[in-house]
Amino acid sequence: MLRLRSATDFERVRRDGRSYAHPLVVLVAARSPQAQAQARVGFAAGRSVGTAVKRNRAKRLLREAFRSLAADVAPEWDLLCIARAPIVERKMPEVRAALAQLLKQAHVLNSPDQ
């Protein structure tokens, strides 16, 4: 799993991408400007999620949920996962299901049953 790290990449995905919402997470998907072997993904949690401890937990949950789904994501995508406040009270299976639903909605999966 490749990560989006620079602020310019985050801004480009937010500006050019299409967003898909769920009560736990928002997914923003944009086509990558350069060809790459894997999709790149960034994780964010704003102050509305809570204290630094809660924001870090939200990002850890999202990273781990995405890790289990990363093999099915098409390589030409840059993705941004933005945590929402209720995510810190949820367990991993719920977060994984929410992220899987958003990835299917965004049509970024390689699998034929999107």
C-alpha distances in whole Angstrom, upper triangle without the diagonal:
4,6,10,12,16,18,19,16,16,20,19,17,20,22,21,19,21,21,21,22,23,25,22,19,19,16,17,15,16,16,14,17,16,15,11,10,7,7,7,8,10,12,16,19,23,26,27,25,27,27,24,24,23,21,19,19,18,15,14,15,13,10,11,12,9,7,10,10,7,8,11,10,12,10,13,12,11,11,13,14,17,19,22,25,25,22,23,26,24,22,19,20,21,18,16,19,19,15,16,19,18,15,18,20,18,18,15,14,15,17,21,22,20
4,7,9,12,15,16,13,14,17,16,15,18,20,19,18,20,20,21,23,23,25,23,20,19,16,16,15,15,15,12,15,13,13,10,9,7,6,5,6,9,12,15,19,22,25,26,25,27,27,24,24,24,21,19,20,19,15,15,17,14,11,13,15,11,10,14,13,10,12,14,12,12,10,12,11,9,10,12,14,17,19,23,25,26,23,24,27,25,24,21,23,23,20,18,21,21,17,18,21,19,17,20,21,19,19,15,16,17,20,23,24,22
4,6,9,12,13,10,11,14,14,13,15,18,18,16,19,18,20,21,22,24,21,18,17,15,14,14,14,15,12,15,14,15,12,13,10,8,5,5,6,9,12,15,18,21,23,21,23,24,21,21,21,18,16,18,16,13,13,15,13,10,13,14,11,11,15,14,11,14,16,13,15,12,13,12,9,9,10,11,14,16,20,23,24,21,22,25,24,23,20,22,23,19,18,21,20,17,18,21,18,17,20,21,19,20,16,17,19,22,25,26,23
4,6,9,9,6,7,11,11,10,12,15,15,14,16,17,18,20,21,23,21,17,16,14,12,12,12,13,11,13,13,15,13,14,12,10,6,5,5,8,11,14,17,20,22,21,23,23,20,22,21,18,17,19,17,13,15,17,14,12,16,16,13,14,18,17,14,17,18,15,16,13,13,11,8,8,8,11,13,16,19,22,24,21,22,26,25,25,22,24,24,20,20,22,21,17,19,21,19,17,21,21,18,20,17,18,20,23,26,27,24
4,7,9,7,7,11,12,12,14,16,17,16,19,19,21,22,23,25,22,19,18,16,15,15,15,16,14,15,16,17,16,17,15,13,9,9,7,9,11,14,16,19,21,20,22,22,19,20,21,17,16,18,17,14,15,18,15,14,17,19,16,17,20,20,17,20,22,19,19,17,17,15,11,12,11,13,14,17,20,22,25,22,23,26,26,26,24,26,26,22,22,25,23,20,22,24,22,20,24,24,22,23,20,22,24,27,30,31,28
4,5,5,7,9,10,11,13,14,16,16,19,19,22,23,25,26,24,21,19,18,16,16,15,16,14,15,15,18,17,19,17,15,12,11,9,12,12,16,17,19,22,22,23,23,20,22,23,19,18,21,20,16,19,21,18,17,21,22,19,20,24,23,20,23,24,21,21,19,18,16,12,13,12,15,16,18,21,24,27,24,25,29,29,29,27,29,29,25,25,28,26,23,25,27,24,22,26,26,23,25,22,24,26,29,32,33,30
4,5,5,6,9,10,11,12,14,15,18,18,21,22,24,25,23,20,18,17,15,16,15,17,15,16,17,20,19,22,20,17,14,13,10,12,11,14,15,17,20,20,22,22,19,22,22,18,18,21,20,17,19,22,19,18,22,23,21,22,25,24,22,25,26,23,23,21,19,17,13,14,12,14,14,17,20,22,25,24,24,28,28,29,28,30,29,25,26,28,25,23,25,27,23,23,26,26,23,25,23,25,27,31,33,34,30
4,5,5,6,9,10,10,12,13,17,18,21,22,25,27,25,21,19,18,15,15,13,15,13,13,15,18,18,21,19,17,14,13,12,14,14,17,17,20,22,23,25,25,23,26,25,21,22,24,22,20,22,24,21,20,24,25,22,23,27,25,23,25,26,22,22,20,18,16,12,14,13,16,16,20,22,25,28,26,27,31,31,32,30,32,31,27,27,29,27,24,26,27,24,23,26,25,22,24,22,25,27,30,32,33,30
4,5,5,6,9,10,10,11,15,15,18,20,23,25,23,19,17,15,12,12,10,12,10,10,12,15,15,17,15,13,10,10,9,12,13,16,17,21,22,22,25,25,23,25,24,21,21,23,21,18,20,22,19,18,21,22,19,20,23,22,19,22,22,19,18,16,14,12,9,10,10,13,14,18,21,24,26,24,26,29,29,29,27,29,28,24,24,26,24,21,23,24,21,19,23,22,19,21,18,21,23,26,29,30,26
4,6,5,6,9,10,10,13,13,16,17,20,21,20,16,14,12,10,11,10,13,12,13,15,18,17,19,17,14,11,9,7,9,9,13,14,17,19,19,21,22,20,22,21,17,18,20,18,15,18,19,16,16,20,20,17,19,22,21,19,22,22,19,19,17,16,13,9,9,7,10,11,14,17,20,23,21,22,26,26,26,25,27,25,22,22,24,21,19,21,22,18,18,21,21,18,20,18,21,23,26,29,29,26
4,6,5,6,8,10,13,13,17,18,21,22,21,18,15,14,11,12,11,13,13,13,16,19,19,22,20,17,14,13,11,13,12,15,15,18,19,20,22,23,22,24,23,20,21,23,20,18,21,22,19,19,23,23,21,23,26,24,22,25,25,21,21,20,18,15,11,12,10,13,13,16,19,22,24,23,25,28,28,29,28,29,28,24,25,26,24,21,23,24,20,20,23,22,19,21,20,23,25,28,31,31,27
4,5,5,6,8,11,13,16,19,22,24,23,19,16,14,11,10,8,10,10,10,13,16,17,20,18,15,13,13,12,14,14,17,18,21,22,23,26,27,25,27,26,22,23,25,23,20,23,24,21,20,24,24,21,23,25,23,21,24,23,19,19,17,15,12,9,11,10,14,15,18,21,24,26,25,27,30,30,31,29,30,29,25,25,27,24,21,23,23,20,19,22,21,17,19,18,21,23,26,28,29,25
4,5,5,5,8,10,13,15,18,21,20,16,13,10,7,7,6,8,9,10,13,15,16,18,16,13,11,10,10,12,12,16,16,20,21,21,24,25,24,26,24,21,21,23,20,18,21,21,17,18,21,20,17,20,22,20,18,21,20,16,16,15,13,10,7,7,7,11,12,16,18,22,24,22,24,27,26,27,25,27,25,22,22,23,20,17,19,20,16,15,18,17,14,16,14,18,20,23,25,25,22
4,6,6,8,8,12,13,17,19,18,14,11,10,7,8,8,11,12,14,17,19,20,22,19,16,14,12,11,12,12,14,14,18,18,19,22,24,23,25,23,19,21,22,19,17,21,21,18,19,22,21,19,21,24,22,20,23,22,19,19,18,16,13,10,9,8,10,11,14,16,19,22,21,23,26,25,27,25,27,25,21,22,23,20,18,20,20,16,16,19,17,14,17,16,20,23,25,27,27,23
4,6,8,10,14,16,19,22,21,18,14,13,9,10,9,12,13,13,17,20,21,23,21,18,16,15,14,16,15,18,17,21,21,22,25,27,26,28,26,23,24,26,23,21,25,25,21,22,26,25,22,25,27,25,23,26,25,21,21,20,17,14,12,12,11,14,14,18,19,23,25,24,27,30,29,31,29,30,28,25,25,26,23,21,23,22,19,19,21,19,16,19,18,22,24,27,29,29,25
4,7,10,13,16,20,22,22,19,15,13,9,8,6,8,10,11,14,17,18,21,19,16,15,15,15,17,17,20,20,23,24,24,28,29,28,30,28,25,26,28,24,23,25,26,22,22,26,24,21,24,26,23,22,24,23,19,18,17,14,12,10,11,12,15,16,19,21,25,27,26,28,31,30,31,29,30,28,25,25,26,23,20,22,21,18,17,19,17,14,16,15,19,22,24,26,26,22
4,6,10,13,16,19,19,15,12,9,6,5,4,7,10,12,15,17,18,20,18,14,13,13,13,15,15,18,19,22,22,22,26,28,27,28,26,23,24,25,22,20,23,23,19,20,23,21,18,21,23,20,19,21,20,16,15,15,13,10,9,8,9,12,13,17,18,22,24,23,25,28,27,28,26,26,25,22,22,22,19,17,18,18,14,13,16,14,10,13,12,16,19,21,23,23,19
4,7,10,14,17,17,14,10,8,5,5,6,10,13,15,18,19,20,22,19,16,15,14,15,16,16,18,19,22,22,22,26,28,27,29,26,23,25,25,22,21,23,22,19,20,23,21,18,21,23,20,19,21,19,16,16,17,14,11,11,10,10,12,13,16,17,21,22,21,25,27,25,27,25,25,23,20,20,20,17,15,16,15,11,12,13,11,8,11,12,15,18,20,21,21,17
4,7,10,13,14,10,7,6,4,6,9,13,15,18,21,22,22,23,20,17,16,14,14,14,14,15,16,20,18,19,22,25,25,26,23,20,22,22,19,18,21,20,16,18,21,18,17,20,21,18,18,21,19,16,17,18,17,13,12,10,9,10,10,13,14,17,19,18,21,23,22,23,22,22,20,17,18,17,14,13,14,13,9,11,13,10,8,12,12,16,19,21,22,21,17
4,7,10,11,9,6,5,6,8,12,15,17,20,23,24,23,24,21,17,17,15,15,15,15,16,17,20,19,18,22,25,25,26,22,20,22,22,18,18,20,18,15,18,19,17,15,19,20,17,18,20,18,16,17,19,18,14,14,11,10,10,10,12,13,16,17,16,19,21,19,21,20,19,17,15,15,14,11,10,12,10,6,9,10,7,7,11,12,14,18,19,20,19,15
4,7,8,6,4,6,9,11,15,18,21,24,26,27,26,27,23,20,19,16,16,15,14,14,15,18,16,15,19,22,23,23,20,18,20,20,16,16,19,17,14,17,19,16,16,20,20,18,19,22,20,18,20,22,21,18,17,13,12,10,9,10,10,13,13,13,17,18,17,19,18,18,15,13,14,13,10,10,12,10,7,11,12,10,10,14,15,17,21,21,23,21,17
4,5,5,6,8,11,14,18,21,23,26,29,29,28,28,24,21,21,17,17,15,15,14,16,18,16,15,18,21,22,22,19,17,19,18,14,16,18,15,13,16,18,15,15,19,19,17,19,22,20,19,21,23,23,20,19,15,14,11,10,10,9,11,11,10,14,15,13,15,15,15,11,10,12,11,7,8,11,9,7,11,12,11,12,15,16,18,21,21,23,20,17
4,6,8,11,14,17,21,24,26,29,31,32,31,31,27,24,23,20,19,16,15,14,15,16,13,12,16,19,20,20,16,16,18,17,13,15,17,15,14,17,18,16,17,20,20,19,21,24,23,22,24,26,26,23,21,18,16,13,11,9,7,9,7,8,12,12,11,14,15,15,11,10,13,12,8,11,13,12,11,15,16,14,16,19,20,21,25,25,26,24,21
4,7,10,14,17,20,23,25,28,30,30,29,29,25,22,21,17,16,13,13,11,13,15,12,10,14,17,17,17,13,13,15,13,10,12,14,11,10,14,15,12,14,17,17,17,19,22,21,20,23,25,25,21,20,16,14,10,9,6,5,7,6,5,9,10,9,11,12,12,9,7,10,10,7,9,12,11,11,14,16,15,16,19,19,20,24,24,26,23,21
4,7,10,13,16,20,21,24,26,27,25,26,22,19,17,14,13,10,10,9,12,14,13,11,14,17,17,17,14,12,14,13,10,10,13,11,9,12,14,11,12,15,16,15,16,20,19,17,20,21,22,18,16,12,10,7,6,5,5,9,9,7,11,13,12,13,13,14,11,8,10,11,7,7,11,11,9,11,14,13,13,17,16,18,21,22,24,22,19
4,7,10,13,17,19,22,24,25,24,24,21,17,16,13,12,10,10,10,12,15,14,13,16,19,19,20,17,15,16,16,12,12,15,14,11,14,16,14,13,17,18,16,17,20,19,17,19,20,19,16,14,10,8,6,5,7,7,11,12,11,14,16,15,17,16,17,14,11,13,13,10,9,12,11,8,10,13,12,11,15,15,17,20,21,23,22,18
4,6,10,13,15,18,20,21,20,21,17,14,13,10,10,10,10,12,14,18,17,16,19,22,21,22,19,16,18,18,14,13,16,14,11,13,15,13,11,15,16,14,14,17,16,13,15,16,16,12,10,7,6,5,6,9,11,15,15,14,17,19,18,19,17,17,15,12,13,13,10,8,10,10,7,8,11,10,8,12,11,13,17,19,21,19,16
4,7,10,12,15,18,19,18,20,17,13,12,10,10,10,11,13,15,19,18,18,21,23,23,24,21,18,19,20,17,15,18,17,14,15,18,16,14,17,19,16,15,18,17,14,15,15,14,10,8,6,5,7,8,11,13,17,18,17,20,22,21,22,20,21,19,16,16,17,14,11,13,13,9,10,13,11,9,12,11,14,17,20,21,21,17
4,7,9,12,15,15,15,17,14,10,10,9,11,12,14,17,18,22,22,21,25,27,26,27,24,21,22,22,19,17,20,19,15,16,18,17,14,17,18,15,14,16,15,11,11,12,10,7,6,5,7,9,11,15,17,21,22,20,23,25,24,24,22,22,21,18,17,18,15,12,13,14,10,9,11,11,7,9,8,12,15,17,19,19,15
4,6,9,12,13,14,16,14,10,10,10,12,14,16,19,20,24,24,24,27,29,28,29,27,24,24,25,22,20,22,22,18,18,21,20,17,19,21,18,16,18,16,13,12,11,9,6,5,6,9,12,14,18,20,24,25,23,26,29,27,28,25,26,25,21,21,21,19,16,17,17,14,12,14,13,10,11,10,13,16,19,20,21,17
4,6,9,10,11,13,12,9,10,12,14,17,19,22,24,28,28,27,31,32,31,32,30,27,27,28,25,22,24,24,21,20,23,21,18,20,21,18,16,17,16,12,10,9,6,5,6,9,12,15,18,21,24,27,28,26,29,32,30,30,27,28,27,24,23,23,21,18,18,19,16,14,16,15,11,12,10,13,14,18,19,21,17
4,6,7,8,11,10,8,8,11,13,16,19,22,24,28,29,28,31,32,30,31,30,27,26,28,25,22,24,24,21,20,22,22,18,19,21,19,16,17,17,13,11,9,5,5,5,9,12,15,18,22,25,28,30,27,30,33,31,31,28,29,28,25,24,25,23,20,20,21,18,16,18,18,14,15,12,15,16,19,21,23,20
4,7,9,13,13,11,11,14,16,19,21,25,26,30,31,31,33,34,32,34,33,29,29,31,28,25,27,28,24,23,26,25,22,23,25,22,19,20,20,16,14,12,8,9,9,12,15,19,21,25,28,31,33,31,33,36,34,34,32,32,32,29,27,29,27,23,24,25,22,20,22,22,18,18,15,18,19,23,24,26,23
4,6,10,11,11,11,14,17,20,23,26,28,32,33,32,35,36,33,35,34,30,30,31,29,26,27,28,25,23,26,25,22,22,24,22,19,19,19,16,14,10,8,10,10,14,17,20,23,26,30,33,35,32,34,37,35,35,32,33,33,29,28,29,28,25,25,26,23,21,23,23,20,19,16,18,18,22,24,26,24
4,7,9,10,11,15,17,21,24,28,30,34,35,34,36,37,35,36,35,32,31,32,30,26,27,28,25,23,25,25,21,21,23,20,17,17,17,14,11,8,6,9,11,15,18,21,24,27,31,34,35,32,34,37,35,35,31,32,32,29,27,28,28,24,24,25,23,20,22,23,19,18,15,17,16,20,22,24,22
4,6,7,9,13,16,19,22,26,29,32,33,32,35,35,33,33,33,29,28,29,27,24,25,25,22,20,22,22,18,18,20,18,14,14,15,12,10,6,7,9,10,13,17,19,23,26,29,32,33,31,32,35,33,32,29,29,30,27,25,26,26,22,22,24,22,19,21,22,19,18,15,16,15,19,21,24,22
4,7,9,13,16,20,23,27,30,33,34,33,35,36,33,33,32,30,28,29,27,24,24,24,22,19,20,20,17,16,18,16,12,11,13,11,9,6,8,10,12,14,18,20,23,26,29,33,33,30,32,34,32,31,27,28,29,26,23,25,25,21,21,23,22,18,20,22,20,18,14,14,13,17,20,22,21
4,6,10,13,16,20,23,26,30,31,29,32,32,30,30,29,26,25,25,23,20,20,21,18,15,17,17,13,12,14,13,9,9,10,8,7,4,7,8,9,11,14,16,20,22,26,29,30,26,28,31,28,27,24,24,25,22,20,22,22,18,17,20,18,15,17,19,17,16,12,12,12,15,18,20,19
4,7,10,13,17,20,23,27,27,26,29,30,27,28,26,24,22,23,21,18,19,19,15,14,16,15,11,12,14,11,8,9,10,7,6,4,6,5,6,8,11,13,17,19,23,26,27,24,26,28,26,25,22,22,23,20,18,19,19,15,15,17,15,12,15,17,14,13,9,10,11,15,18,19,17
4,7,10,14,17,20,24,25,23,26,27,24,25,24,21,20,21,19,15,16,17,14,12,15,15,11,12,14,13,10,12,13,10,10,8,9,7,5,6,9,11,14,17,21,24,25,22,24,27,25,24,21,22,23,19,18,20,19,15,16,18,16,13,17,18,15,15,12,13,15,18,21,22,19
4,7,10,14,17,20,21,20,22,23,21,21,20,17,16,17,15,12,13,14,10,9,12,12,9,10,13,12,9,13,13,10,12,11,11,8,6,5,6,7,11,13,17,20,21,18,20,23,21,21,18,20,20,16,15,17,16,12,14,16,14,12,16,17,14,15,12,14,16,19,22,22,19
4,7,10,13,17,18,17,19,20,18,18,17,14,13,15,13,10,12,13,10,9,12,13,10,12,15,14,12,16,17,14,15,14,15,11,8,6,5,6,8,11,15,18,19,17,18,21,20,20,18,20,20,16,16,18,17,13,16,18,15,14,18,18,16,18,15,17,19,22,25,25,22
4,7,10,14,15,13,15,16,14,15,14,10,10,11,9,6,9,10,7,7,11,11,10,12,15,15,14,17,18,16,18,17,18,14,11,9,6,5,6,8,11,14,16,13,14,18,17,17,16,18,17,13,14,17,15,12,15,17,14,14,18,18,17,19,17,18,21,23,26,26,23
4,7,10,11,10,13,14,12,13,12,8,9,11,9,7,10,11,9,10,14,14,13,16,18,18,17,21,22,19,21,21,21,17,14,11,8,6,5,6,9,12,14,12,13,17,17,18,17,20,18,15,16,18,16,14,17,19,16,17,20,20,18,21,19,21,24,26,29,28,25
4,7,8,6,9,10,9,11,9,5,8,9,7,7,10,11,10,12,15,15,15,18,20,20,20,24,24,22,24,24,24,20,17,14,11,9,6,5,7,9,11,10,11,14,15,17,16,19,17,14,17,19,16,15,19,19,17,18,22,21,20,23,22,24,27,29,31,30,27
4,5,6,8,9,9,12,10,7,10,12,10,10,14,15,14,16,19,19,19,21,24,23,23,27,27,25,27,27,27,23,20,17,13,11,8,7,8,9,12,12,12,16,17,19,20,22,20,17,20,22,19,18,22,22,19,21,24,23,22,26,25,27,30,32,34,33,30
4,5,5,7,8,11,9,7,11,13,11,12,16,16,16,18,21,21,22,24,26,26,27,30,31,29,31,31,30,27,23,20,17,15,11,10,10,9,13,13,13,16,18,20,21,24,22,19,22,24,21,21,25,25,22,24,28,27,26,29,28,30,33,35,37,36,33
4,5,9,11,13,10,9,13,14,12,13,17,17,16,19,21,21,22,25,26,26,27,31,31,28,31,31,31,27,24,21,17,15,11,9,8,6,10,11,12,14,16,19,20,23,20,18,21,22,19,20,23,23,21,24,26,25,25,28,28,30,33,34,36,35,32
4,7,9,10,7,6,10,10,8,10,13,13,13,16,18,18,19,22,23,24,24,28,28,27,29,30,30,26,23,20,16,13,10,7,6,4,8,8,8,11,13,16,17,19,17,15,18,20,17,17,21,21,19,22,25,24,24,27,26,28,31,32,35,33,30
4,7,8,6,6,10,10,10,12,14,15,16,18,20,20,22,24,26,26,27,31,31,30,32,33,33,29,26,23,19,17,13,11,10,7,10,11,9,11,14,17,19,21,19,17,21,22,20,20,24,25,23,25,28,28,27,31,30,31,34,35,38,36,33
4,5,5,6,9,10,11,12,14,15,17,18,20,21,23,24,26,28,28,32,33,31,34,34,34,30,27,24,21,18,16,13,13,11,13,13,11,13,16,18,20,23,22,19,23,25,23,23,26,27,26,28,31,30,30,33,32,33,36,37,40,39,36
4,5,5,6,8,10,11,12,14,15,16,18,20,21,22,25,26,26,30,31,29,32,31,32,29,25,23,19,17,15,13,14,12,15,14,12,15,17,19,19,23,22,19,22,25,23,22,26,27,25,27,30,30,29,32,30,32,35,36,39,38,35
4,6,5,6,9,10,11,12,14,15,17,18,20,21,23,25,25,29,30,29,32,32,33,29,26,24,20,18,16,13,14,12,14,13,10,13,15,16,17,21,20,18,20,23,22,21,25,26,25,27,30,30,30,32,31,31,34,35,38,37,35
4,5,5,6,9,10,11,12,14,15,16,18,20,22,23,24,27,28,27,30,30,31,28,25,22,19,16,13,10,11,9,10,9,6,9,12,13,15,18,17,15,18,20,18,19,22,23,22,24,27,27,27,30,28,29,32,33,36,34,32
4,5,5,6,9,10,11,12,14,15,17,18,21,21,22,26,26,25,28,28,28,25,22,19,15,13,10,8,9,9,11,9,8,12,13,15,15,18,17,14,17,20,18,17,21,22,20,22,25,25,25,27,26,27,30,31,34,33,30
4,5,5,6,9,10,10,12,14,15,16,19,20,20,24,25,24,27,27,27,24,21,19,16,13,12,10,12,12,14,11,9,13,14,15,14,18,18,15,17,20,18,17,21,23,21,22,26,26,25,28,26,27,29,31,34,33,30
4,5,5,6,9,10,11,12,14,15,17,19,20,23,24,23,27,27,28,25,22,19,17,14,13,10,12,11,12,9,7,10,11,11,11,15,14,12,14,17,16,16,19,21,20,21,24,25,25,27,25,26,29,29,32,31,29
4,5,5,6,9,10,11,12,14,16,17,18,21,22,21,24,25,26,22,20,16,14,10,9,6,8,8,9,6,6,9,9,10,10,14,12,10,12,15,13,13,16,18,17,18,21,21,21,24,22,23,26,27,30,28,26
4,5,5,6,9,10,10,12,15,15,16,19,20,19,22,22,23,20,17,14,11,9,8,7,10,11,13,9,9,13,13,13,12,15,14,11,13,16,14,13,16,18,16,17,21,21,20,23,21,21,24,26,29,28,25
4,5,5,6,8,10,10,13,15,15,18,20,19,22,22,24,21,19,16,14,11,12,10,13,14,14,11,10,13,12,12,10,13,14,11,12,15,15,13,16,19,18,18,21,23,22,24,22,22,24,25,29,28,26
4,6,5,6,9,10,11,13,14,17,18,18,22,22,24,21,19,16,14,11,11,9,12,13,12,8,8,11,9,8,6,10,10,7,9,12,12,11,13,16,15,16,19,20,20,22,20,20,23,23,27,25,23
4,5,5,6,8,10,11,12,15,16,15,18,19,20,17,15,12,10,7,9,8,11,13,13,9,10,13,11,11,9,11,11,7,8,11,10,8,11,13,12,13,16,17,17,19,17,17,20,21,24,23,21
4,6,5,6,9,10,10,13,15,14,17,17,19,16,15,12,11,9,11,11,14,16,16,13,13,16,14,13,10,13,14,10,10,13,13,10,13,16,15,14,17,19,18,20,17,17,19,21,24,23,21
4,5,5,7,9,10,13,15,15,18,19,21,19,17,15,14,12,14,13,16,18,17,13,14,16,13,11,8,10,12,9,8,12,13,11,12,16,16,15,18,20,20,21,18,17,20,20,24,23,21
4,5,6,7,9,12,13,13,17,18,20,17,17,14,13,11,13,12,15,17,16,12,13,15,12,10,7,8,9,6,5,8,9,7,9,12,12,12,14,16,17,18,16,15,17,18,21,20,18
4,5,5,6,9,10,10,13,14,16,14,13,11,11,9,12,13,16,18,18,14,16,18,15,14,11,11,12,9,7,10,10,7,8,12,11,10,13,15,14,15,13,12,15,16,19,18,16
4,5,5,8,10,10,14,14,17,15,15,13,14,12,15,16,19,21,21,17,18,20,17,15,12,13,15,12,10,13,14,11,11,15,15,13,16,18,17,18,15,14,15,16,20,20,18
4,6,7,9,11,14,16,18,17,17,15,16,15,17,17,20,22,21,17,19,20,17,15,11,11,13,11,8,11,13,10,10,13,14,12,14,17,17,17,15,13,14,14,18,17,17
4,6,6,7,11,13,15,14,15,13,14,13,16,17,20,22,21,18,20,21,18,16,13,12,14,12,8,10,11,9,7,11,11,9,11,14,14,13,11,9,11,11,15,14,13
4,5,5,9,10,13,11,12,11,13,13,16,18,21,24,23,20,22,24,21,19,15,15,17,14,11,13,14,11,10,13,13,10,12,15,14,14,11,9,10,12,15,16,14
4,6,8,9,13,13,14,14,17,17,20,21,24,27,27,23,25,27,24,22,18,18,19,17,14,15,17,14,12,15,15,12,14,17,16,14,11,9,9,10,14,15,14
4,7,9,12,12,14,13,16,16,20,21,24,27,26,23,25,27,24,22,18,17,19,17,13,14,15,12,10,13,13,10,10,14,13,11,8,5,5,6,10,11,10
4,6,9,8,10,10,13,14,17,19,22,25,25,22,25,27,24,23,19,19,19,17,14,15,15,12,10,13,12,8,10,12,11,9,6,4,6,8,12,13,11
4,6,6,10,11,14,16,20,22,25,28,28,25,28,30,27,26,23,22,23,20,18,18,18,15,14,15,14,10,11,14,11,9,6,5,5,9,12,13,12
4,6,8,11,14,16,20,23,26,29,30,27,29,31,29,28,25,24,25,22,20,21,21,17,16,18,17,13,15,17,14,12,9,9,9,12,15,17,15
4,7,10,14,16,20,23,26,29,30,28,30,32,30,30,27,27,27,24,22,23,22,18,18,19,17,14,15,16,13,12,9,10,11,14,16,18,16
4,6,10,13,16,19,22,26,27,24,27,29,27,27,24,24,24,21,19,20,19,15,15,17,14,11,13,14,10,10,7,10,11,15,17,18,15
4,7,10,13,17,20,23,25,22,24,27,26,26,23,24,23,20,19,20,18,15,16,17,14,12,15,15,12,13,10,12,14,18,20,21,18
4,7,10,13,16,20,21,18,21,24,22,22,20,20,20,16,15,17,15,11,13,14,11,10,13,13,10,12,9,12,15,17,20,20,17
4,6,10,13,16,18,16,18,21,20,20,18,20,19,15,15,17,14,11,14,15,11,11,15,14,12,14,12,15,18,20,23,23,19
4,6,10,13,14,12,14,17,16,17,15,16,15,11,12,14,11,9,12,13,10,10,14,14,12,15,13,15,19,20,23,22,19
4,7,10,12,10,13,16,15,17,16,17,15,12,14,15,12,11,14,15,12,13,17,16,15,18,17,19,22,24,26,25,22
4,7,8,7,9,12,12,14,13,15,13,10,13,14,11,11,14,15,13,15,18,17,17,20,19,21,24,25,28,26,23
4,6,6,8,11,11,14,15,16,13,11,14,15,12,12,16,16,14,17,19,18,18,22,21,23,26,27,29,27,24
4,6,7,8,10,13,15,17,14,12,16,17,14,15,19,18,17,20,22,21,22,25,25,26,30,30,33,30,28
4,6,6,7,11,13,14,11,10,14,14,12,14,17,17,16,19,21,21,22,25,25,26,29,29,31,29,26
4,5,5,8,9,11,9,7,11,12,10,11,15,15,15,17,20,19,20,23,22,23,26,27,29,27,24
4,6,8,10,13,11,10,13,15,13,14,18,19,18,20,23,23,24,26,26,26,29,29,32,30,28
4,7,10,12,10,10,14,15,14,16,19,19,19,22,24,24,25,28,27,27,31,30,33,30,28
4,7,8,7,7,10,11,11,13,15,16,17,19,21,21,23,25,25,24,27,27,29,27,25
4,6,6,7,9,10,11,13,15,16,17,19,21,22,23,25,24,23,26,26,28,26,24
4,5,5,6,9,10,11,12,14,15,16,18,20,21,22,21,20,23,22,25,23,22
4,6,5,6,9,10,10,12,14,15,16,18,20,21,20,19,21,20,23,20,20
4,5,5,6,9,10,11,12,14,15,17,18,20,20,19,22,21,23,21,19
4,5,5,6,9,10,11,12,14,15,17,18,18,17,20,20,23,20,19
4,5,5,6,9,10,10,12,14,15,17,16,15,17,17,19,17,16
4,5,5,6,9,10,11,12,14,15,15,14,17,16,18,16,14
4,5,5,6,9,10,11,12,14,15,14,18,17,19,17,15
4,5,5,6,9,10,11,12,12,12,15,15,18,16,13
4,5,5,6,9,10,11,10,9,13,12,14,12,10
4,6,5,6,9,10,11,11,14,13,15,12,10
4,5,5,6,9,9,10,14,14,16,14,11
4,5,5,6,6,7,10,11,13,12,9
4,5,5,7,6,10,9,10,9,5
4,6,8,9,13,13,13,11,8
4,6,8,12,13,14,13,9
4,6,8,10,10,10,6
4,7,9,11,11,8
4,6,8,9,7
4,7,9,8
4,6,6
4,6
4
